[in-house]
Amino acid sequence: MNSSNFFDLIILFGTIQGFITSILLFRSKKNKRSNRLLAIIILLFSLAGLNMYLFLTLNTAGPIILQIAEQIVPLIIIMPLGPLIFFYTKINIGQDFNFKKQKLHFTSTILDLIPSMLSLTALISFLIGFSDTLFPHSIIFFNEAYEKYVDVPRWLSLSIYLVFAIKLLRKSQVHHRSSTWVKHLLIAITIFQILWLSHLIPYILPGFSNKLLDLVGWYPIYIPLTLLVYWLGINGIIQSRVSSRNTPLDISESKDIVSKLNQLMDQEQVYLNANLTLNELVNRTGIPQKKISQALNQYLGKSLNEYINEFRIEEVKEKLADSAYDHLTITGIALESGFNSQATFQRTFKSITKETPKSFRTSLK
């Protein structure tokens, strides 16, 4: 077996795995919208791999039906990938959207379908007797030239939406397992985009295209693509097993919960209670434990203790600046502000203010 046959098998197995993974994700009953979007993303990448294996490795010896299929079946459908990745990011950071209102993002898919539409028109003309030639040379030539240069808007579209997704993830205040997974996914696709660009530039330059294909063929693109499909499939299945109870809250719900907690802290100063617990917050707000923890983690990136201690530190700072409390020691002020441990207070104060309580009090004098 030579190296090209070995690479072809890698692409074939990756395509098969991609199809199987897509089916499993699409049928998953947990996180349906997220898993189905990922299933479509993997499927589109896998179809591109199938195109490489089926049409570029078997076509020369293939039957007439295969040659017809090559012309009319659109397997390389890249334009929808960018929007799908962007919307997948939105879902996994807790932002909801109406998918039906986002159809405009997918209109560019027509660019992927033009060669197949022309070939299908030619086939119908041949079958009904309007043409004596199955696929005129003019259509074949147009399709080949078109497929060469349409990779430019394909790459640009995927890159632009990838940038949008990265910016969206950076702006979000969600710190969650799903957001971490999306971050890794965007990094992986960014790496693929760089590899694709390194092949695309010499490919579209006049005089370099044939030399490039003779030298390395399409393997510098399709081998990384296959590895991406493998990686997406394995991690996608793992991600799909995440319990629905770990699904991130909508960003609006997280904001609402944090707003209610802030109001409780500001108006009732419950943080002054050194024995304040999550159960007490649940009783006072009526918000379930799970949602309080999720909102703090996703929207603020903090644990409950970190959130409460920040209010306590602000209380300590105000009292240290107030001469009415000069008769109290720093530890005494900390205890009055809700801390029940000097060590915890010292550590928390320095972590938040970047200085010790003593140096902070001295700087106020």
N, C-alpha and C positions, 0 to 999 in steps of 0.2 A: 504494500500500500504506500503510494507516494504521499507527500505532504498535502497536496491539494485534496486528495480523497479523504485524508484524515480531517482536514478543516471542514470539508463538506459534511462529514458525519457529525462533527460538533455542531454545525449549524442545524442539521436535521434534528438531532436529539434536543437541541435548545428550542426549536420550533414546536416539537411535540410536547415538551414540558410546558411551554408557554400556553399552548391550547388547553392542556389538562388543568393548569393553574387557573386560567381564565374561567373555565367551567366551574371549578370548585369555589372560586371567589364569588362568581355571579350567583351561585346557589346558596351561599352562606346566609344564614338567618340573622347574624349579628352585624350591626353597623352596615345595613344594606346599601345605603347610598354611597358610602365611602368604598366599600368592597367592590361594588359594581363599577364605579369609575375606574378603580385600579384594574379590574378585570378587562375593561375595554382598552386601557393603556397598554397592558401586557399583550392583549390580542393584536393590536395594531403593530406593535414591534415584532410580534411573532409572524404576522402575515408578511412583513418585509423580509424576514428570514426565509419564509417559505418561497417567496419570489426568487430569492437568490438560489436556493437549492433546486427548486423545481424547474424554473425557466432558464437559469443560467448554467446548470450542470446537466440537465436531461434533455434540453430542447434540441440539441444537435441530432440526437438519435430518437427523438420522440415521434409518436404517431401524429397524424394530421389533427386529431382532436386536441392534442396538447398544444399544437401551434395555434389553433383557433383560440383555445383558452388563454394562451399567452397574450393575445391581442385584445380580448374583450373583458377579461376578469381583472378588476382593479385590486391588486394586492398591496401595492405601495400607497398607503393612505396615511400621509404624515401631517397634513395641515390641521386636523382636529386635535393632534397630540398636545399642542401648546395650551389651548383652552382647557382641555381635560385635566392637565397637570395643575393649572392655575385653580380650577374649581375643586380639585382634590385637596389642594393645600387649604382652601377656604374651609372646607368641611372639617378637616382635621385640626384646625385651630379654633373650631367652635363657631365659625361664622356661617349663618344660614343664607340661602339664596333660592330664588325661584328659577329652576332650571329651564322652564318653558320660556322665560323672558330673556334667556341668554342665547337664543338661536342665532342671532346675528354673528356671534363669534365663530360660527361654524360654516358660514357662507363660503369661505375661501376653500372649502373642501372640493368645490367644483374644479379647482386647478388640478387636483389629483385624478379627477374622473374624465377630463377632456379626451385623453388618448383612447380610453375604453369606449367612450361615447361615439367617437369617430369610427372606430373599428366595428362597433356594433351596427352603426348605420351602414357601413360598407357590407357587412355580413348579410343584413336584411335585404339590401339592394341586390346582392348576388342570389339570395334564395328566391326572391320574387321575380328575378329575370331582368332587372334593370341594369345589371352589370355582368360582364363575362369574366371578370376577375374577382377572386375571393377577397383579397386585400390589395388594392392598387399600390404600386410602389410609392406613389406620392404620399399616401397615408402612412405607410411604414416608415418612410424617410422623415415625415413630419413628427411621428410619434417618437422616433429615436432621438431626433434633435430636441424635441420638446422635453422629453424625460431628462435630458442632459442638463438643460438650463433651469428647469422648474425646481431643481434641488436648491437653487439660491433662495427663492421665496420660502421654500420649506424650512431651510435652515434658519432663515431670519425670523419666521413666524414662531418656531419653537424657541428660539433664543429670546425673543421679545417677551413671550409669555413666561418664560423661565425667569427672566429678570423681574417681572411683575410678581411672580410667586415668591421669589427670594425677598423682595422688598416687603411684601405682605407679611411674611413670616417674621422678619426682623421688627416690623412695627407692632406686631401682636405682642401682648403681654402674657401669652399663654406659656406655661412651663409644664409640659405634660408628655407622657410617653408617646402619644400620637404626634406631637409637634417635633419631637426628637427624631422619630422615624421619617417624617416628611423632610426634615433638614438633611438627613442622610440620602434620601431619594433625590433631592434637588442637587446635591453634590455629585451623586453618581451620574445624573443626566448631564450636568455641566461638563464633567470629564468626557462623556461621550460626544458632546457638542464640539469640544476642542479637537478631539480626534477626527470627527467628521469634517471640520473646517480644514484641518491639515491635509485631508485627502481631496476636499472639494476644490480648493484653490487651484492646484495644478490640473485637476480634472477638467475644469471649464476653460482653462487657458488654451488658446489655439496652438497646436503643435505639441502639446504635452499630454493630451488626453490618451491617445493610443499608446504612447510610451509608458505612461503610468499603468494602464491596464495590462499591458504586456509584461511589465515588471512585477507588479504585486497583485493585479486584479482588483477585486472588490473586498478582499479579505481584511485589509486594515479597517474597514467599516463594519463588515458583517461579523467578524469574530468578536470585537468589543460589543456589538449589538447583541450577539448571542449570550455573552457573559452577563450583560445587563439584564436580559430576559431571565437567565438562571437566577441571578441575585434578586430581582424583583419578585420572582415566583416564590422562592424560599422565604424571603422576609415578608412578602405579602400574606402568605399562609400563616406565618407566625403572628403577624399583626391582626389577622382576621380572628384569631383565637382570643384576642383581648376581650374580656367580658364587657358587655354593654354598659355595666355599671361604671366602667372606667372611661366611657365616652366623654369627651370634653363638653362642658356646658356651652351654650350659645354665649357669645361675648356680651350681648345685652343682658342676659340673665346674670352673668358673673358681675357686671357693673352694678346691677340692681342690688344684689346680695351684699357686695362690698359697701355700697352706699348706706344700706340699712345698718350694717355693722359700725361704720364710721359715725353714724348718727347716734347709735347707742353709746359708743365710746365718748363722744363729745358731750352729749346731753346728760347722761347718767353716770359717766365716769366709772363704769363697772371694772375697769382695769385696776382701780385702786384696791380691789379685793384680791389679796394675795393667793386665795384659793379658787380663783375664777376658773371654771372648767368649760369644756365644749358643751356639756349637757345644759349648763346654765344659759349659755348663749342660745341654744336651741329653744329652751323654755321662754326666753325673753323675746325672741324674734319669730318663733314658729317655723324657722327654716331647718330642714333636716340636716343632721350631722354631716352626711356625705357631701351635700351641696355647699355647706360652709367651707369644708376643707378643700373641695374642688375649686371653688371661687377664689379663695386666697392663693391657692397654688397656681391656678391658671392665669388669673388676672394680675396678681401682685408678685407671684413667684416666691411666696413666703409661707412658712408654717404658721399654725395658730399661735404658738409661743412667740415667734419672731414678730408677728403682727401686734400682739398685746404688749410685748416688751417695748416696742417703739413708742407707744403712747406713754408708758411708764417713764421712759427716758426723757421724753418731752416734759413730763410733769416734774421730774428731778431737775432738769435744766431751768425751768421757770422758778422753782423754789430756791435753787442755788443763786439765782439772780435777784431774788427778793430778800431784802434786808430783814424782813419779819422772821425769816428762818435762820438767821445767823447764829442763834443760840443752839441750833441743832447740829449734830455732827453729820458728815456726809452719809454715813451708814443710817443714821436716824431718818434723814430725808428719804433715803432709798426705801426704807421700810414703810414710811408713810405714803410712798408713791406706788406701793403694790408689790415690791420685791420681798421675797422671804428668805433670800440667801445673799450674803455679801459677795460671795465668789461669783454668783450668776450676775449680780448687778455690775461688778467691776468688769467682767468679761463683756457683757452686753454694751455697757457704756462706751468702752474703748472701741468695740467693733463698729458702733454707729457713729461716734463723734471723732474717732481717730486720735483721741487723747484720754488721759486718765481723769477721773472725777476731780481729783485734787488740783491738777493743772488747769482744768476748766474753771474751777471756782477761783483760783488765784488770778486767772486772766480777767475775771470780772471786776476785781478790786482796783 
